[in-house]
Amino acid sequence: AQSVTQLDSHVSVSEGTPVLLRCNYSSSYSPSLFWYVQHPNKGLQLLLKYTSAATLVKGINGFEAEFKKSETSFHLTKPSAHMSDAAEYFCVVSDGGTSYDKVIFGPGTSLSVIP
Amino acid sequence: NAGVTQTPKFQVLKTGQSMTLQCAQDMNHEYMSWYRQDPGMGLRLIHYSVGAGITDQGEVPNGYNVSRSTTEDFPLRLLSAAPSQTSVYFCASRSGVEKLFFGSGTQLSVL
């Protein structure tokens, strides 16, 4: 069964500095991996997804993530944080590559951006 | 194209009462699911379905029932509400390995 660990429950960065949100996963097959963001009192928005194509995935708003199978990791990065990046971020895994696989969320990392 | 429609938006129940959260999608998605969101715990999967007549348990299924009689609808039933079921509930659907489409959420309080 798949599972997700987000290593930091809260990350605080200064505006203009890099962002690193860490995610490790467990999967029995070749997983599909996603990052979602949720701004306060808003719905969930897809940032990016990995589905067995290129291991470096680029998403919206300057975010990217690298799939490392040997480390079972899918960390989210951004070169320069913006105030509008302050939100809750969720790493998500789906076993295999079919529509029959359940989708599991990690517990989330709350990102604060200090001006 | 309405996407995922989830009702009601807010609900207050007394302990022991039953209710059904409704979820409908008009995108012909095979996969539908229910999550609950609690502070610090992310979204936890309650039940999911990969097609009409097929349902399976997620991470936290106890106290909840589901059925999938049509592709479009996936209701979530609380048979006897408990305060521990106070949460925000989201219905979501997807096609293939694409992103999830979410409903707007239901804020449920059980007193």
gemmi code that builds the backbone of each chain (N, CA, C; Angstrom):
import gemmi

chains = {
    "A": [
        ("ALA", (0.850, -1.194, 0.000), (0.000, 0.000, 0.000), (0.881, 1.238, 0.000)),
        ("GLN", (0.389, 2.253, -0.682), (1.199, 3.461, -0.771), (1.024, 4.343, 0.447)),
        ("SER", (2.045, 5.174, 0.708), (1.978, 6.142, 1.795), (2.899, 7.305, 1.475)),
        ("VAL", (2.692, 8.401, 2.187), (3.479, 9.609, 1.957), (3.927, 10.186, 3.292)),
        ("THR", (5.188, 10.581, 3.352), (5.726, 11.282, 4.522), (6.206, 12.657, 4.081)),
        ("GLN", (5.714, 13.675, 4.728), (6.231, 15.027, 4.517), (7.044, 15.372, 5.756)),
        ("LEU", (8.325, 15.569, 5.547), (9.278, 15.574, 6.648), (9.181, 16.795, 7.542)),
        ("ASP", (8.576, 17.847, 7.052), (8.449, 19.067, 7.846), (6.991, 19.481, 7.910)),
        ("SER", (6.471, 19.677, 9.097), (5.090, 20.128, 9.198), (4.984, 21.630, 8.930)),
        ("HIS", (6.091, 22.337, 9.175), (6.084, 23.774, 8.942), (7.461, 24.214, 8.471)),
        ("VAL", (7.493, 25.057, 7.426), (8.723, 25.639, 6.902), (8.530, 27.144, 6.814)),
        ("SER", (9.567, 27.865, 7.256), (9.530, 29.317, 7.197), (10.737, 29.808, 6.416)),
        ("VAL", (10.514, 30.652, 5.405), (11.606, 31.201, 4.597), (11.403, 32.705, 4.448)),
        ("SER", (12.477, 33.385, 4.120), (12.387, 34.811, 3.830), (12.049, 35.010, 2.365)),
        ("GLU", (11.343, 36.070, 2.075), (10.994, 36.391, 0.690), (12.261, 36.505, -0.149)),
        ("GLY", (12.262, 35.877, -1.324), (13.413, 35.930, -2.208), (14.426, 34.814, -1.998)),
        ("THR", (14.252, 34.004, -0.959), (15.167, 32.877, -0.712), (14.536, 31.585, -1.228)),
        ("PRO", (15.368, 30.538, -1.407), (14.834, 29.284, -1.962), (13.877, 28.561, -1.014)),
        ("VAL", (12.993, 27.796, -1.636), (12.041, 26.973, -0.905), (12.361, 25.505, -1.174)),
        ("LEU", (12.357, 24.700, -0.097), (12.504, 23.253, -0.224), (11.471, 22.599, 0.681)),
        ("LEU", (10.539, 21.867, 0.100), (9.563, 21.104, 0.861), (9.798, 19.636, 0.547)),
        ("ARG", (10.024, 18.848, 1.606), (10.472, 17.476, 1.411), (9.335, 16.467, 1.468)),
        ("CYS", (9.445, 15.472, 0.615), (8.419, 14.422, 0.519), (9.094, 13.091, 0.224)),
        ("ASN", (8.760, 12.079, 1.013), (9.159, 10.712, 0.724), (7.911, 9.856, 0.591)),
        ("TYR", (7.965, 8.885, -0.278), (6.789, 8.082, -0.536), (7.133, 6.602, -0.429)),
        ("SER", (6.096, 5.818, -0.286), (6.208, 4.370, -0.340), (5.182, 3.874, -1.336)),
        ("SER", (5.621, 3.029, -2.267), (4.710, 2.546, -3.301), (5.144, 1.166, -3.754)),
        ("SER", (4.178, 0.325, -4.009), (4.473, -1.036, -4.455), (4.786, -1.106, -5.939)),
        ("TYR", (4.371, -0.101, -6.678), (4.517, -0.142, -8.128), (5.238, 1.126, -8.589)),
        ("SER", (5.055, 1.458, -9.827), (5.612, 2.712, -10.332), (4.608, 3.810, -10.046)),
        ("PRO", (4.911, 4.685, -9.120), (3.890, 5.624, -8.661), (3.686, 6.815, -9.589)),
        ("SER", (2.523, 7.404, -9.450), (2.290, 8.752, -9.938), (2.359, 9.664, -8.713)),
        ("LEU", (3.038, 10.790, -8.859), (3.243, 11.693, -7.728), (2.795, 13.095, -8.094)),
        ("PHE", (2.235, 13.781, -7.121), (1.684, 15.112, -7.343), (2.040, 16.014, -6.162)),
        ("TRP", (2.067, 17.306, -6.417), (2.058, 18.307, -5.367), (0.839, 19.203, -5.575)),
        ("TYR", (0.083, 19.394, -4.487), (-1.058, 20.300, -4.482), (-0.794, 21.418, -3.471)),
        ("VAL", (-1.405, 22.563, -3.717), (-1.301, 23.683, -2.786), (-2.708, 24.127, -2.385)),
        ("GLN", (-2.825, 24.526, -1.129), (-4.102, 25.027, -0.623), (-3.853, 26.340, 0.112)),
        ("HIS", (-4.317, 27.430, -0.459), (-4.226, 28.718, 0.221), (-5.343, 28.812, 1.252)),
        ("PRO", (-5.157, 29.651, 2.270), (-6.145, 29.745, 3.347), (-7.563, 29.948, 2.833)),
        ("ASN", (-8.453, 29.085, 3.301), (-9.873, 29.149, 2.953), (-10.122, 29.018, 1.450)),
        ("LYS", (-9.231, 28.324, 0.777), (-9.388, 28.094, -0.659), (-9.381, 26.599, -0.944)),
        ("GLY", (-9.702, 26.256, -2.185), (-9.646, 24.867, -2.606), (-8.237, 24.429, -2.937)),
        ("LEU", (-8.106, 23.172, -3.339), (-6.798, 22.595, -3.667), (-6.482, 22.807, -5.139)),
        ("GLN", (-5.234, 23.196, -5.397), (-4.786, 23.463, -6.756), (-3.583, 22.592, -7.067)),
        ("LEU", (-3.571, 21.966, -8.238), (-2.438, 21.147, -8.652), (-1.257, 22.035, -9.027)),
        ("LEU", (-0.095, 21.773, -8.405), (1.137, 22.469, -8.770), (1.871, 21.761, -9.891)),
        ("LEU", (2.023, 20.443, -9.746), (2.736, 19.670, -10.747), (2.474, 18.182, -10.519)),
        ("LYS", (2.859, 17.378, -11.538), (2.675, 15.928, -11.414), (3.791, 15.182, -12.123)),
        ("TYR", (4.121, 14.011, -11.602), (5.060, 13.096, -12.217), (4.314, 11.803, -12.538)),
        ("THR", (4.409, 11.385, -13.816), (3.738, 10.142, -14.206), (4.644, 9.338, -15.122)),
        ("SER", (5.878, 9.095, -14.692), (6.865, 8.218, -15.344), (7.452, 8.783, -16.622)),
        ("ALA", (7.370, 10.059, -16.821), (8.074, 10.689, -17.948), (9.379, 11.275, -17.390)),
        ("ALA", (9.686, 12.517, -17.665), (10.909, 13.139, -17.177), (10.924, 13.190, -15.658)),
        ("THR", (12.079, 12.936, -15.053), (12.164, 12.904, -13.596), (12.156, 14.295, -12.978)),
        ("LEU", (12.543, 15.308, -13.728), (12.449, 16.686, -13.244), (11.176, 17.286, -13.823)),
        ("VAL", (10.283, 17.647, -12.944), (8.972, 18.111, -13.371), (8.823, 19.590, -13.048)),
        ("LYS", (8.408, 20.359, -14.024), (8.161, 21.787, -13.810), (6.671, 22.026, -13.653)),
        ("GLY", (6.333, 22.888, -12.710), (4.931, 23.178, -12.466), (4.625, 24.654, -12.616)),
        ("ILE", (3.523, 25.032, -12.004), (3.101, 26.423, -12.107), (3.821, 27.283, -11.079)),
        ("ASN", (3.825, 28.586, -11.306), (4.362, 29.563, -10.354), (5.833, 29.327, -9.993)),
        ("GLY", (6.606, 28.751, -10.909), (8.035, 28.585, -10.695), (8.442, 27.387, -9.860)),
        ("PHE", (7.500, 26.555, -9.450), (7.831, 25.374, -8.674), (8.290, 24.235, -9.572)),
        ("GLU", (9.156, 23.392, -9.029), (9.541, 22.177, -9.703), (9.832, 21.094, -8.676)),
        ("ALA", (9.836, 19.838, -9.137), (10.113, 18.713, -8.242), (10.888, 17.666, -9.017)),
        ("GLU", (11.737, 16.938, -8.293), (12.547, 15.894, -8.913), (12.187, 14.545, -8.318)),
        ("PHE", (11.846, 13.606, -9.185), (11.545, 12.245, -8.774), (12.862, 11.471, -8.663)),
        ("LYS", (13.168, 10.961, -7.468), (14.367, 10.155, -7.257), (13.938, 8.793, -6.730)),
        ("LYS", (13.939, 7.814, -7.627), (13.445, 6.494, -7.259), (14.317, 5.848, -6.195)),
        ("SER", (15.643, 6.028, -6.310), (16.557, 5.386, -5.366), (16.365, 5.910, -3.952)),
        ("GLU", (15.906, 7.141, -3.832), (15.688, 7.752, -2.522), (14.210, 7.783, -2.150)),
        ("THR", (13.366, 7.285, -3.000), (11.894, 7.366, -2.867), (11.478, 8.759, -2.423)),
        ("SER", (11.999, 9.758, -3.136), (11.693, 11.139, -2.762), (11.105, 11.910, -3.933)),
        ("PHE", (10.413, 12.966, -3.603), (9.801, 13.851, -4.603), (9.720, 15.242, -3.980)),
        ("HIS", (10.877, 15.832, -3.732), (10.935, 17.123, -3.050), (10.524, 18.269, -3.970)),
        ("LEU", (9.856, 19.245, -3.394), (9.364, 20.419, -4.130), (10.302, 21.593, -3.880)),
        ("THR", (10.689, 22.288, -4.930), (11.585, 23.425, -4.783), (11.098, 24.620, -5.586)),
        ("LYS", (11.593, 25.795, -5.157), (11.371, 27.034, -5.892), (12.562, 27.930, -5.611)),
        ("PRO", (13.151, 28.538, -6.622), (14.393, 29.298, -6.413), (14.216, 30.524, -5.516)),
        ("SER", (13.052, 31.164, -5.598), (12.876, 32.423, -4.893), (11.430, 32.529, -4.393)),
        ("ALA", (11.282, 32.547, -3.086), (9.937, 32.574, -2.508), (9.285, 33.944, -2.664)),
        ("HIS", (7.980, 33.903, -2.874), (7.164, 35.119, -2.952), (6.137, 35.070, -1.837)),
        ("MET", (5.713, 36.242, -1.397), (4.735, 36.292, -0.310), (3.489, 35.462, -0.630)),
        ("SER", (3.118, 35.448, -1.894), (1.908, 34.723, -2.286), (2.062, 33.205, -2.222)),
        ("ASP", (3.303, 32.728, -1.961), (3.523, 31.282, -1.838), (3.110, 30.742, -0.471)),
        ("ALA", (2.845, 31.609, 0.478), (2.447, 31.160, 1.808), (1.139, 30.378, 1.719)),
        ("ALA", (1.204, 29.101, 2.101), (0.054, 28.206, 1.929), (0.402, 26.857, 2.534)),
        ("GLU", (-0.546, 25.920, 2.422), (-0.331, 24.531, 2.821), (-0.047, 23.724, 1.562)),
        ("TYR", (1.000, 22.889, 1.621), (1.408, 22.099, 0.467), (1.277, 20.610, 0.778)),
        ("PHE", (0.709, 19.873, -0.172), (0.484, 18.447, 0.034), (1.183, 17.640, -1.054)),
        ("CYS", (1.957, 16.650, -0.622), (2.538, 15.668, -1.530), (1.545, 14.510, -1.631)),
        ("VAL", (1.345, 14.006, -2.833), (0.276, 13.029, -3.077), (0.822, 11.886, -3.923)),
        ("VAL", (0.444, 10.660, -3.595), (0.925, 9.497, -4.332), (-0.239, 8.639, -4.778)),
        ("SER", (-0.085, 8.072, -5.959), (-1.040, 7.095, -6.472), (-0.233, 5.913, -6.997)),
        ("ASP", (-0.501, 4.720, -6.463), (0.213, 3.531, -6.912), (-0.043, 3.276, -8.387)),
        ("GLY", (0.993, 2.810, -9.100), (0.782, 2.387, -10.467), (0.423, 3.522, -11.398)),
        ("GLY", (-0.113, 3.210, -12.514), (-0.418, 4.216, -13.519), (-1.765, 4.043, -14.150)),
        ("THR", (-2.724, 3.663, -13.345), (-4.072, 3.489, -13.905), (-5.074, 4.293, -13.085)),
        ("SER", (-6.267, 4.395, -13.616), (-7.326, 5.110, -12.919), (-7.910, 4.280, -11.798)),
        ("TYR", (-7.390, 3.059, -11.584), (-7.932, 2.206, -10.533), (-7.173, 2.340, -9.217)),
        ("ASP", (-6.202, 3.239, -9.182), (-5.354, 3.345, -8.006), (-5.841, 4.459, -7.088)),
        ("LYS", (-5.945, 4.150, -5.802), (-6.372, 5.174, -4.867), (-5.297, 6.236, -4.724)),
        ("VAL", (-5.727, 7.403, -4.313), (-4.853, 8.570, -4.239), (-4.708, 8.958, -2.774)),
        ("ILE", (-3.469, 8.970, -2.284), (-3.189, 9.205, -0.870), (-2.426, 10.513, -0.701)),
        ("PHE", (-2.893, 11.348, 0.240), (-2.258, 12.621, 0.549), (-1.314, 12.479, 1.731)),
        ("GLY", (-0.242, 13.259, 1.707), (0.585, 13.415, 2.887), (-0.067, 14.371, 3.865)),
        ("PRO", (0.511, 14.516, 5.058), (-0.092, 15.348, 6.103), (0.017, 16.841, 5.858)),
        ("GLY", (0.849, 17.236, 4.899), (0.954, 18.643, 4.568), (2.130, 19.344, 5.220)),
        ("THR", (2.633, 20.372, 4.538), (3.655, 21.281, 5.064), (3.129, 22.696, 4.922)),
        ("SER", (3.108, 23.397, 6.030), (2.673, 24.782, 6.016), (3.877, 25.674, 5.726)),
        ("LEU", (3.801, 26.451, 4.666), (4.900, 27.341, 4.278), (4.567, 28.772, 4.672)),
        ("SER", (5.450, 29.365, 5.454), (5.354, 30.785, 5.792), (6.455, 31.527, 5.063)),
        ("VAL", (6.149, 32.717, 4.562), (7.125, 33.544, 3.871), (7.238, 34.866, 4.615)),
        ("ILE", (8.453, 35.145, 5.086), (8.696, 36.337, 5.910), (9.156, 37.489, 5.014)),
        ("PRO", (8.529, 38.651, 5.144), (8.937, 39.766, 4.266), (10.318, 40.302, 4.619)),
    ],
    "B": [
        ("ASN", (-20.611, 23.095, -17.922), (-19.882, 21.987, -17.295), (-19.656, 22.296, -15.828)),
        ("ALA", (-20.394, 21.607, -14.918), (-20.369, 21.975, -13.513), (-19.163, 21.396, -12.789)),
        ("GLY", (-18.547, 20.300, -13.279), (-17.428, 19.686, -12.563), (-17.938, 18.768, -11.469)),
        ("VAL", (-17.444, 18.967, -10.234), (-17.864, 18.172, -9.087), (-18.763, 19.033, -8.207)),
        ("THR", (-19.976, 18.581, -8.005), (-20.953, 19.297, -7.187), (-21.154, 18.557, -5.881)),
        ("GLN", (-20.939, 19.256, -4.783), (-20.981, 18.640, -3.459), (-21.957, 19.421, -2.600)),
        ("THR", (-22.859, 18.715, -1.951), (-23.822, 19.372, -1.066), (-24.039, 18.554, 0.193)),
        ("PRO", (-24.381, 19.206, 1.337), (-24.472, 20.655, 1.534), (-23.113, 21.281, 1.778)),
        ("LYS", (-23.026, 22.584, 1.888), (-21.769, 23.267, 2.209), (-21.516, 23.281, 3.711)),
        ("PHE", (-22.564, 23.344, 4.483), (-22.452, 23.358, 5.935), (-23.522, 22.434, 6.518)),
        ("GLN", (-23.184, 21.790, 7.617), (-24.149, 20.923, 8.288), (-23.775, 20.795, 9.751)),
        ("VAL", (-24.789, 20.906, 10.617), (-24.606, 20.652, 12.037), (-25.499, 19.477, 12.412)),
        ("LEU", (-24.913, 18.485, 13.053), (-25.648, 17.300, 13.487), (-25.519, 17.128, 14.985)),
        ("LYS", (-26.469, 16.414, 15.543), (-26.329, 15.970, 16.920), (-25.774, 14.552, 16.911)),
        ("THR", (-25.070, 14.207, 17.973), (-24.521, 12.855, 18.094), (-25.637, 11.831, 17.891)),
        ("GLY", (-25.350, 10.841, 17.029), (-26.309, 9.779, 16.780), (-27.184, 9.990, 15.552)),
        ("GLN", (-27.237, 11.211, 15.062), (-28.029, 11.458, 13.864), (-27.319, 10.887, 12.635)),
        ("SER", (-28.103, 10.663, 11.598), (-27.535, 10.185, 10.339), (-27.717, 11.257, 9.264)),
        ("MET", (-26.876, 11.193, 8.258), (-27.015, 12.102, 7.134), (-26.226, 11.573, 5.937)),
        ("THR", (-26.524, 12.132, 4.781), (-25.824, 11.772, 3.557), (-25.247, 13.020, 2.915)),
        ("LEU", (-23.958, 12.974, 2.623), (-23.317, 14.017, 1.833), (-23.397, 13.596, 0.373)),
        ("GLN", (-23.866, 14.526, -0.449), (-24.046, 14.211, -1.859), (-22.850, 14.671, -2.688)),
        ("CYS", (-22.502, 13.884, -3.697), (-21.441, 14.245, -4.628), (-21.827, 13.780, -6.018)),
        ("ALA", (-21.741, 14.685, -6.970), (-22.044, 14.349, -8.361), (-21.020, 15.007, -9.272)),
        ("GLN", (-20.630, 14.277, -10.320), (-19.718, 14.848, -11.308), (-20.262, 14.584, -12.705)),
        ("ASP", (-20.003, 15.525, -13.599), (-20.538, 15.435, -14.960), (-19.431, 15.286, -15.991)),
        ("MET", (-18.281, 14.747, -15.573), (-17.132, 14.609, -16.463), (-16.901, 13.163, -16.891)),
        ("ASN", (-17.808, 12.287, -16.537), (-17.701, 10.864, -16.886), (-16.441, 10.211, -16.295)),
        ("HIS", (-16.038, 10.684, -15.116), (-14.872, 10.115, -14.457), (-15.210, 8.783, -13.807)),
        ("GLU", (-14.324, 7.807, -14.002), (-14.528, 6.512, -13.365), (-14.195, 6.575, -11.868)),
        ("TYR", (-13.133, 7.289, -11.542), (-12.636, 7.339, -10.163), (-13.317, 8.459, -9.400)),
        ("MET", (-13.909, 8.102, -8.241), (-14.458, 9.099, -7.325), (-14.040, 8.737, -5.905)),
        ("SER", (-13.945, 9.740, -5.054), (-13.421, 9.490, -3.711), (-13.933, 10.521, -2.726)),
        ("TRP", (-13.860, 10.159, -1.448), (-14.198, 11.052, -0.350), (-12.989, 11.176, 0.579)),
        ("TYR", (-12.709, 12.430, 0.988), (-11.649, 12.721, 1.939), (-12.231, 13.527, 3.091)),
        ("ARG", (-11.575, 13.422, 4.224), (-11.819, 14.358, 5.306), (-10.527, 15.101, 5.593)),
        ("GLN", (-10.654, 16.394, 5.893), (-9.478, 17.218, 6.165), (-9.553, 17.745, 7.582)),
        ("ASP", (-8.546, 17.407, 8.358), (-8.429, 17.859, 9.734), (-7.085, 18.551, 9.901)),
        ("PRO", (-6.999, 19.567, 10.764), (-5.737, 20.320, 10.926), (-4.566, 19.407, 11.247)),
        ("GLY", (-3.476, 19.585, 10.503), (-2.253, 18.835, 10.764), (-2.250, 17.409, 10.244)),
        ("MET", (-3.354, 16.992, 9.614), (-3.441, 15.595, 9.167), (-3.654, 15.485, 7.661)),
        ("GLY", (-3.665, 16.580, 6.983), (-3.857, 16.529, 5.544), (-5.246, 16.048, 5.176)),
        ("LEU", (-5.367, 15.510, 3.982), (-6.615, 14.912, 3.549), (-6.483, 13.401, 3.691)),
        ("ARG", (-7.379, 12.800, 4.402), (-7.346, 11.352, 4.596), (-8.480, 10.709, 3.807)),
        ("LEU", (-8.125, 9.668, 3.087), (-9.079, 9.004, 2.202), (-10.048, 8.146, 3.014)),
        ("ILE", (-11.342, 8.367, 2.795), (-12.362, 7.620, 3.527), (-12.777, 6.380, 2.721)),
        ("HIS", (-13.321, 6.611, 1.549), (-13.704, 5.557, 0.616), (-13.441, 6.044, -0.796)),
        ("TYR", (-13.295, 5.096, -1.717), (-13.154, 5.465, -3.096), (-13.845, 4.439, -3.986)),
        ("SER", (-14.029, 4.829, -5.250), (-14.719, 3.972, -6.210), (-14.051, 4.116, -7.571)),
        ("VAL", (-13.884, 2.990, -8.255), (-13.262, 3.025, -9.591), (-14.280, 2.771, -10.691)),
        ("GLY", (-15.553, 2.798, -10.338), (-16.602, 2.650, -11.342), (-17.910, 2.281, -10.679)),
        ("ALA", (-18.985, 2.371, -11.434), (-20.306, 2.032, -10.905), (-20.306, 0.605, -10.382)),
        ("GLY", (-20.803, 0.449, -9.141), (-20.876, -0.850, -8.509), (-19.608, -1.302, -7.809)),
        ("ILE", (-18.559, -0.486, -7.850), (-17.265, -0.864, -7.259), (-16.846, 0.187, -6.250)),
        ("THR", (-16.716, -0.212, -4.988), (-16.220, 0.704, -3.959), (-15.184, -0.020, -3.115)),
        ("ASP", (-14.349, 0.750, -2.441), (-13.321, 0.171, -1.593), (-13.010, 1.144, -0.468)),
        ("GLN", (-12.440, 0.593, 0.610), (-12.113, 1.406, 1.769), (-10.819, 2.157, 1.565)),
        ("GLY", (-10.763, 3.331, 2.180), (-9.536, 4.098, 2.190), (-8.827, 3.956, 3.524)),
        ("GLU", (-8.255, 5.064, 4.005), (-7.464, 5.042, 5.236), (-8.325, 5.091, 6.495)),
        ("VAL", (-9.461, 5.770, 6.426), (-10.284, 5.975, 7.627), (-11.749, 5.688, 7.328)),
        ("PRO", (-12.123, 4.449, 7.027), (-13.485, 4.154, 6.576), (-14.528, 3.982, 7.681)),
        ("ASN", (-14.073, 3.779, 8.915), (-15.026, 3.427, 9.979), (-16.017, 4.556, 10.240)),
        ("GLY", (-17.303, 4.179, 10.299), (-18.358, 5.143, 10.574), (-18.980, 5.725, 9.320)),
        ("TYR", (-18.465, 5.325, 8.160), (-18.934, 5.870, 6.887), (-19.296, 4.728, 5.923)),
        ("ASN", (-20.375, 4.947, 5.158), (-20.743, 4.014, 4.095), (-20.852, 4.753, 2.776)),
        ("VAL", (-20.578, 4.037, 1.695), (-20.728, 4.609, 0.363), (-21.379, 3.588, -0.551)),
        ("SER", (-21.873, 4.076, -1.669), (-22.368, 3.229, -2.747), (-22.152, 3.979, -4.050)),
        ("ARG", (-22.117, 3.259, -5.143), (-21.918, 3.898, -6.458), (-22.835, 3.186, -7.456)),
        ("SER", (-24.034, 3.674, -7.549), (-25.005, 3.048, -8.452), (-24.907, 3.596, -9.871)),
        ("THR", (-24.357, 4.797, -10.013), (-24.161, 5.392, -11.333), (-22.754, 5.948, -11.421)),
        ("THR", (-22.291, 6.228, -12.617), (-20.969, 6.856, -12.790), (-20.943, 8.241, -12.172)),
        ("GLU", (-22.080, 8.944, -12.213), (-22.106, 10.350, -11.823), (-22.118, 10.581, -10.320)),
        ("ASP", (-22.732, 9.697, -9.538), (-23.018, 9.982, -8.134), (-22.253, 9.078, -7.180)),
        ("PHE", (-21.811, 9.675, -6.062), (-21.047, 8.922, -5.068), (-21.362, 9.498, -3.690)),
        ("PRO", (-22.502, 9.152, -3.112), (-22.884, 9.698, -1.812), (-22.133, 9.056, -0.661)),
        ("LEU", (-21.916, 9.845, 0.388), (-21.242, 9.390, 1.608), (-22.254, 9.441, 2.747)),
        ("ARG", (-22.436, 8.327, 3.427), (-23.429, 8.239, 4.501), (-22.759, 8.114, 5.857)),
        ("LEU", (-23.215, 8.944, 6.787), (-22.838, 8.804, 8.186), (-24.048, 8.181, 8.880)),
        ("LEU", (-23.896, 6.988, 9.386), (-25.048, 6.262, 9.934), (-25.412, 6.728, 11.336)),
        ("SER", (-24.410, 7.038, 12.140), (-24.631, 7.486, 13.511), (-23.494, 8.445, 13.855)),
        ("ALA", (-23.737, 9.728, 13.639), (-22.669, 10.719, 13.736), (-22.060, 10.778, 15.137)),
        ("ALA", (-20.738, 10.986, 15.157), (-19.994, 11.132, 16.413), (-19.189, 12.418, 16.359)),
        ("PRO", (-18.887, 13.033, 17.506), (-18.089, 14.273, 17.504), (-16.759, 14.125, 16.766)),
        ("SER", (-16.187, 12.915, 16.755), (-14.916, 12.687, 16.052), (-15.059, 12.834, 14.535)),
        ("GLN", (-16.275, 12.877, 14.051), (-16.500, 13.050, 12.623), (-16.653, 14.533, 12.237)),
        ("THR", (-16.507, 15.421, 13.190), (-16.446, 16.848, 12.878), (-15.218, 17.103, 12.018)),
        ("SER", (-15.415, 17.646, 10.827), (-14.324, 17.788, 9.879), (-14.832, 18.539, 8.655)),
        ("VAL", (-13.914, 18.769, 7.725), (-14.284, 19.266, 6.406), (-14.155, 18.098, 5.429)),
        ("TYR", (-15.192, 17.858, 4.679), (-15.233, 16.724, 3.767), (-15.160, 17.197, 2.322)),
        ("PHE", (-14.329, 16.496, 1.545), (-14.179, 16.802, 0.131), (-14.460, 15.563, -0.703)),
        ("CYS", (-15.232, 15.753, -1.748), (-15.404, 14.748, -2.775), (-14.473, 15.091, -3.929)),
        ("ALA", (-13.909, 14.086, -4.580), (-12.992, 14.336, -5.690), (-13.135, 13.249, -6.735)),
        ("SER", (-12.877, 13.600, -7.979), (-12.928, 12.611, -9.066), (-11.768, 12.851, -10.017)),
        ("ARG", (-11.456, 11.841, -10.808), (-10.416, 12.025, -11.809), (-10.584, 11.013, -12.931)),
        ("SER", (-9.897, 11.299, -14.023), (-9.848, 10.410, -15.170), (-8.418, 9.929, -15.347)),
        ("GLY", (-8.206, 8.657, -15.446), (-6.869, 8.105, -15.631), (-5.957, 8.509, -14.489)),
        ("VAL", (-4.760, 8.958, -14.813), (-3.806, 9.382, -13.789), (-3.692, 10.899, -13.751)),
        ("GLU", (-4.711, 11.550, -14.219), (-4.715, 13.004, -14.217), (-5.017, 13.550, -12.829)),
        ("LYS", (-5.080, 14.867, -12.747), (-5.297, 15.504, -11.449), (-6.695, 15.209, -10.933)),
        ("LEU", (-6.850, 15.380, -9.625), (-8.163, 15.274, -9.004), (-8.949, 16.572, -9.209)),
        ("PHE", (-10.237, 16.421, -9.434), (-11.157, 17.557, -9.447), (-11.948, 17.484, -8.140)),
        ("PHE", (-11.944, 18.593, -7.403), (-12.549, 18.595, -6.072), (-13.881, 19.331, -6.063)),
        ("GLY", (-14.767, 18.862, -5.185), (-15.940, 19.635, -4.842), (-15.537, 20.775, -3.919)),
        ("SER", (-16.494, 21.629, -3.574), (-16.201, 22.823, -2.784), (-16.116, 22.542, -1.292)),
        ("GLY", (-16.419, 21.325, -0.878), (-16.267, 20.956, 0.520), (-17.540, 21.090, 1.341)),
        ("THR", (-17.612, 20.283, 2.392), (-18.713, 20.346, 3.365), (-18.108, 20.489, 4.743)),
        ("GLN", (-18.508, 21.551, 5.446), (-18.047, 21.730, 6.820), (-19.085, 21.094, 7.739)),
        ("LEU", (-18.701, 20.013, 8.404), (-19.620, 19.259, 9.250), (-19.230, 19.392, 10.715)),
        ("SER", (-20.200, 19.758, 11.525), (-19.997, 19.793, 12.974), (-20.955, 18.818, 13.629)),
        ("VAL", (-20.419, 17.983, 14.508), (-21.250, 17.035, 15.252), (-21.166, 17.396, 16.728)),
        ("LEU", (-22.308, 17.746, 17.269), (-22.340, 18.222, 18.660), (-22.654, 17.084, 19.628)),
    ],
}
model = gemmi.Model(1)
for chain_id, residues in chains.items():
    chain = gemmi.Chain(chain_id)
    for i, (resn, *xyz) in enumerate(residues, 1):
        res = gemmi.Residue()
        res.name, res.seqid = resn, gemmi.SeqId(i, " ")
        for name, pos in zip(("N", "CA", "C"), xyz):
            atom = gemmi.Atom()
            atom.name, atom.element = name, gemmi.Element(name[0])
            atom.pos, atom.b_iso = gemmi.Position(*pos), 0.0
            res.add_atom(atom)
        chain.add_residue(res)
    model.add_chain(chain)
structure = gemmi.Structure()
structure.add_model(model)
structure.setup_entities()
